[in-house]
Amino acid sequence: MTEIQKTEGNTFENAEELVKNSMYVSMAAGLVPVPIFDFLAISAIQIEMIRRLSHLYGVTFMEGKVKNFLGALIGGSFPSSVAPLFAGLSKMIPVVGSTIGAVTLPLAAGASTYAVGKVFIQHFESGGTFLTFDPKSVRAYYEEQFKAGKVVAAEAKKTPS
């Protein structure tokens, strides 16, 4: 895919900032030591991010479609994007599981949220709506952005607050 072009005003910059902030919040949610709760929290963060992106781009938000899109987009990119679910479930293993989950889930959650945000920015930048979104056609771009998101999330983890 080609690089996203800047739109009029600050829409693109605001969208990029929203995605980064959502990534940070997802990473924090990944630290929650309660299995399944973290997965639900990350999903809610991603839905809210997409809702806010749609408002930035003047696209009518459709929550039911977004939930379906997330399932198709993230689930269709197995195994990389289901890492957050498995990392969250690993927290159920006493002692070792909590450590594994605390190390891997924030990174996977951040990367997944980053990738989802980038996919929807690209879609909205091209004039797309929820009615024209096709998860299958953007799956490769999602996987590319998931890899990039792991790098961005790892850098964010290194940066002192």
C-alpha positions, 0 to 999 in steps of 0.5 A: 500500500502507498503512504497515506496522504495528508488531508486538509487541516489537521484531520490526519495529524489528529487521527495519528495522535488519536491512534498513538494515544489509543495504543498507549491506553491499550498497552496499559490495559494489557498490564491488568492482571485479570484474564479476559478483562484485558481482552475486553478492555482492549476491544473497547479501546479499539472500538472507541478509537474507531468511533473517534476516528469516524467523527474526525473524518465525518463518517457516521459511526456504526458500532455493530459493523465495527465489532464485526470488522474487528473480528474479521480483521484481527481474527483473519490475521491469525496468528499475529493478531490473536496474540493479545488473547493468548497472552491474556489467557496465559495470565491464568497460569499461576506465577509464570503466566502473570509474568508472560502476560505482563511482558507480551500482552502490552506489546501485542495490544499496542501493536494491534490497536496501532494497526487497527487505527492505521487501517481505518485512517487509510480507509477514511482518508480514501473517502471510505465509510463503514458501508464500503469497508472490506476487512479482507482487502486490508488484511495485508496492510493490517499485518504490515501495520501490526509489525510496525506497531510492535516497533512503535509500542516497544519504543514507547515501552522504553521511553520514560514517562 
